[in-house]
Amino acid sequence: MTVLDRPPAQACWAANLAGDGAAAELSRCALRLAESQPGCLGVTAEDRVTYWDSVEAIAAWRARVELLARQRLGRGADEAVSILVRQAGGATA
């Protein structure tokens, strides 16, 4: 997994994972899952943010995370992990 110290310099999209309790473990799995997804530029593990080259790549990853949540948590999985997407990057060092 590419762990980043700061957001990429290029324009990109960020997805922030939030979750407590059982969802915290699911969030860790989602971060590991991100590394195998096309379009993932890297993650900052401390604040559970993933960086992506497109919103389409995030959508594909989100679908896999939602499936994983349903498999592991059953009912209520939709509230287990929230993914906030925002435009990021493009900053100068």
PEKAUR-V394579 format. One record per pair of residues at least 24 apart in sequence whose C-alpha atoms are under 10 Angstrom apart, sorted by sequence separation. I is the first residue (numbers start at 0). J is the second residue. D is the distance in Angstrom with one decimal. If there is no record, write none. Layout:
BEGIN
((I:J:D) (I:J:D))
END
This chain:
BEGIN
((33:57:9.0) (36:60:6.5) (35:60:9.3) (57:82:9.6) (13:39:9.8) (33:59:10.0) (34:60:9.9) (58:84:9.9) (12:39:9.6) (13:40:9.7) (15:42:9.8) (33:60:6.6) (36:63:9.6) (57:84:8.3) (11:39:9.9) (12:40:9.5) (13:41:9.8) (14:42:9.4) (15:43:9.7) (32:60:7.9) (33:61:9.3) (11:40:8.6) (13:42:9.2) (17:46:9.1) (18:47:10.0) (0:30:8.8) (16:46:8.2) (17:47:7.6) (30:60:9.9) (33:63:9.4) (54:84:8.3) (0:31:7.2) (15:46:7.8) (16:47:5.6) (17:48:9.4) (29:60:8.4) (32:63:8.3) (33:64:9.1) (54:85:9.3) (0:32:9.4) (1:33:9.9) (2:34:9.8) (15:47:6.0) (16:48:6.4) (29:61:8.7) (32:64:8.0) (54:86:9.2) (0:33:8.3) (1:34:7.4) (7:40:7.8) (14:47:8.4) (15:48:4.5) (16:49:8.2) (51:84:10.0) (53:86:9.5) (0:34:5.3) (6:40:9.5) (7:41:8.4) (14:48:5.6) (15:49:6.5) (29:63:8.5) (30:64:9.4) (48:82:9.4) (50:84:9.7) (0:35:8.4) (6:41:8.7) (7:42:9.8) (13:48:6.5) (14:49:5.2) (15:50:8.9) (29:64:5.9) (32:67:9.9) (48:83:9.3) (49:84:9.5) (50:85:9.8) (51:86:9.6) (5:41:9.9) (6:42:8.5) (13:49:5.6) (14:50:6.5) (28:64:8.5) (29:65:9.4) (48:84:9.6) (50:86:9.5) (51:87:9.3) (3:40:9.0) (4:41:9.8) (5:42:9.0) (6:43:8.0) (12:49:8.3) (13:50:4.5) (14:51:7.9) (50:87:8.1) (51:88:9.9) (1:39:9.0) (2:40:9.2) (3:41:6.1) (4:42:8.7) (5:43:7.3) (12:50:5.7) (13:51:6.2) (26:64:8.7) (29:67:8.4) (50:88:8.7) (0:39:9.6) (1:40:7.3) (2:41:5.7) (3:42:5.7) (4:43:6.6) (11:50:6.6) (12:51:5.1) (13:52:9.0) (25:64:8.4) (28:67:8.8) (29:68:9.3) (0:40:9.4) (1:41:4.7) (2:42:5.0) (3:43:5.2) (4:44:9.2) (10:50:9.8) (11:51:5.8) (12:52:6.3) (13:53:9.3) (14:54:9.5) (28:68:9.9) (0:41:6.9) (1:42:6.3) (2:43:5.6) (3:44:8.1) (4:45:9.5) (10:51:9.3) (11:52:5.2) (12:53:6.3) (13:54:9.0) (0:42:7.6) (1:43:8.6) (2:44:6.8) (3:45:9.9) (6:48:9.2) (10:52:7.9) (11:53:6.8) (12:54:6.7) (25:67:8.0) (26:68:9.4) (1:44:9.8) (2:45:9.7) (6:49:9.1) (7:50:7.7) (9:52:9.0) (10:53:9.7) (11:54:8.8) (14:57:7.4) (25:68:7.0) (0:44:10.0) (6:50:7.4) (7:51:9.5) (12:56:9.5) (13:57:8.6) (3:48:9.6) (12:57:8.2) (3:49:9.3) (22:68:8.3) (25:71:8.3) (2:49:9.3) (3:50:9.3) (14:61:9.3) (25:72:9.2) (1:49:9.9) (22:71:9.7) (21:71:9.4) (22:72:8.6) (21:72:8.3) (29:80:9.5) (26:79:9.2) (22:76:8.8) (25:79:8.4) (26:80:6.9) (25:80:7.5) (26:81:9.2) (22:78:9.1) (23:79:8.7) (26:82:9.7) (22:79:5.3) (23:80:8.1) (21:79:7.9) (22:80:5.9) (20:79:9.0) (21:80:9.6) (22:81:9.4) (18:78:8.7) (19:79:7.9) (18:79:6.2) (19:80:8.2) (17:79:8.4) (18:80:5.0) (17:80:5.6) (18:81:6.8) (16:80:6.6) (17:81:5.3) (18:82:9.3) (15:80:9.9) (16:81:5.8) (17:82:6.7) (15:81:8.0) (16:82:4.9) (17:83:8.3) (14:81:9.6) (15:82:5.5) (16:83:6.8) (14:82:6.0) (15:83:5.1) (16:84:9.2) (13:82:9.6) (14:83:5.4) (15:84:6.5) (13:83:8.0) (14:84:4.4) (15:85:8.5) (13:84:5.6) (14:85:6.6) (12:84:6.9) (13:85:5.4) (14:86:8.9) (12:85:5.8) (13:86:6.1) (14:87:9.4) (11:85:8.9) (12:86:4.5) (13:87:5.9) (11:86:6.1) (12:87:5.2) (13:88:8.3) (10:86:7.7) (11:87:5.3) (12:88:7.3) (10:87:6.1) (11:88:5.3) (9:87:8.5) (10:88:4.4) (11:89:7.3) (8:87:9.1) (9:88:5.3) (10:89:4.2) (7:87:8.3) (8:88:5.3) (9:89:4.5) (10:90:7.9) (6:87:7.5) (7:88:5.4) (8:89:4.8) (9:90:7.2) (6:88:5.8) (7:89:7.2) (8:90:5.3) (9:91:8.9) (5:88:9.3) (6:89:8.6) (7:90:7.7) (8:91:6.2) (6:90:8.1) (7:91:9.4) (8:92:7.4) (7:92:9.6) (6:92:10.0) (5:92:9.5))
END
